[in-house]
Amino acid sequence: MRILVTGGAGYIGSHTVKWLLANGHQVTVYDNLSLGHRAAVPAEILVEGDLKDVDHLDQVLVGHQIDSVIHFAANSLVGESVTHPAKYYQNNLLNSLNLLERVRRHGIQRFVFSSTCATYGVPDAVPITEAQTQLPINPYGNTKLAFEKMLSDYAPAYNIGFAALRYFNASGASPDGTIGEDHTPESHLIPIVLQVALGKRPHVEIFGTDYPTPDGTCIRDYIHVDDLASAHLLALEKIVPGMGRFYNVGIGNGYSVREVIQTVEAVTGKKIAVKEGPRRAGDPPSLVAGSDLVRKELGWKPNYTELRSIVESAWNWHKKHPTGYAK
């Protein structure tokens, strides 16, 4: 396939690009590099561009004879979405509509969307299945759900096939240590704790210790980024024009904040300083994926099913790149 990957220089995008290339596909990365990293993808496949620039987008789709799209480009900080919702509606929804309109006009029939478990809000039950009610509790989740609905309307009307993958907590790094996780600011727990181990932070803050969980801290489903990447390719291969599918992608096991910290200590041999703070608004106590559907329909199976192996891959990257992609 000739695949356009928007946001392909970002964390999950770059790992998916590497996976696609390893499986023999022709890939073009379209990224404005506001959040992504030039060094995360091969230079010869990177096109620097913004989804607001529809003329440039047209040129890339036609010039590279694109027949499939994987759409990662988005802002994803929950707190920022609450204080600056305009940014999220512009980038995650309006700019995504620009892309979808070009997909329609050029007759592209395969589209994979990077969605999120944030579309569920506070879940009715755990593990979360695709059948549960979607009631986002922040603008980030609202924008992702709105684009899911847009895809659902476009698919039968314009014969576009799509898959929307609702991620849980992406984590880890490429096993060969060549690419990994580097956000500014960093908001993901595992790299934050690893930065403490490297002496880059004085401590890790635990937001809330009074949740109704075994140790009082939030529980999350951590899925290795390579396992996420494989799900995108499987979804792309199974797409049927005019139809759409939604999949939760997680390992089905939950780990608390304290368990993550303890695992990092075991992997790194470093004592992690902790500061306990109040809950953050909008943090559900537990988010764990029910991923039976993606396993059954796509044949997906995670290779990383334990937190320790995920943390080990992340530690391998951070040891080699203590300042991220910056030299």
Secondary structure, 3 states (H helix, E strand, C coil): CEEEEECCCCHHHHHHHHHHHHCCCEEEEEECCCCCCHHHCCHHHEEECCCCCHHHHHHHHHHCCCCEEEECCCCCCHHHHHHCHHHHHHHHHHHHHHHHHHHHHCCCCEEEEEEEHHHHCCCCCCCECCCCCCCCCCHHHHHHHHHHHHHHHHHHHHCCEEEEEEECEEECCCCCCCCCCCCCCCCCHHHHHHHHHCCCCCCEEEECCCCCCCCCCCEECEEEHHHHHHHHHHHHHHCCCCCEEEEEECCCCCEEHHHHHHHHHHHHCCCCCEEEECCCCCCCCEECECCHHHHHHHCCCCCCCCHHHHHHHHHHHHHHCCCCCCC
